[in-house]
Amino acid sequence: MTKLNPATTALVVIDVQKGFLQREANGERRNNPEAVSNMARLLDAFRRRGMHVIHIRHASTNPGSLLRPELPGFASMDETREIGEEPVLVKSVNSGFIGTDLEQRLRNAAVDTVVLVGATTNHCVETTARLAGNLGFDARLVEDACYTFDRTGHGGRRESAEDIHAMTLSNLDGEFATIETTDSLLAALETSAAA
């Protein structure tokens, strides 16, 4: 049974930006169609309990990226937009820990468990999860609250979003992070509240 201490747990929402909606509108195919609604469910649960929430936003330096800070795609998706005093940390590389004060914020708040959601599974979510684990945090990656896209891989082979997502989870599981579901985390929060 998943256990969480609400006082020492933070939800980190990674790169849930409108540029990814543009990619879908341009015909790119993704997995986990319920991922953003699951992120919103987790945000609601954390907010209702007054728990830590941190947003990460990617400011791409790639000239062709939809996530460049001057473009509409840089903005957060409506369902996961920050509210109140929730911090938004801006990065320009894959990991939410590089070029931001994420680690220091977590340490200052005595957070030892980070719940990770966002886009895309095999890029910024994975890289942030790996570094969270390396830094000694109890990283919980929520498999149905992150997603990725089909892509052409090394050697020209076409890879499905489902296969990429599953392999990423397999690579992280047990070594860098614990793989969770939205329901398992919500149940853990309910159990913690009842304790």
Sequence and secondary structure as in RCSB ss.txt:
>XXXX:A:sequence
MTKLNPATTALVVIDVQKGFLQREANGERRNNPEAVSNMARLLDAFRRRGMHVIHIRHASTNPGSLLRPELPGFA
SMDETREIGEEPVLVKSVNSGFIGTDLEQRLRNAAVDTVVLVGATTNHCVETTARLAGNLGFDARLVEDACYTFD
RTGHGGRRESAEDIHAMTLSNLDGEFATIETTDSLLAALETSAAA
>XXXX:A:secstr
     GGGEEEEEE  BHHHHHHHHTT  BS TTHHHHHHHHHHHHHHTT EEEEEEE    TT TT TTSGGGS
B GGG   TT  EEEESSS TTTTSSHHHHHHHTT  EEEEEEE IIIIIHHHHHHHHHTT EEEEEEEEEE B 
EE GGG EE HHHHHHHHHHHHBTTTBEEE HHHHHHHHHHHHH 
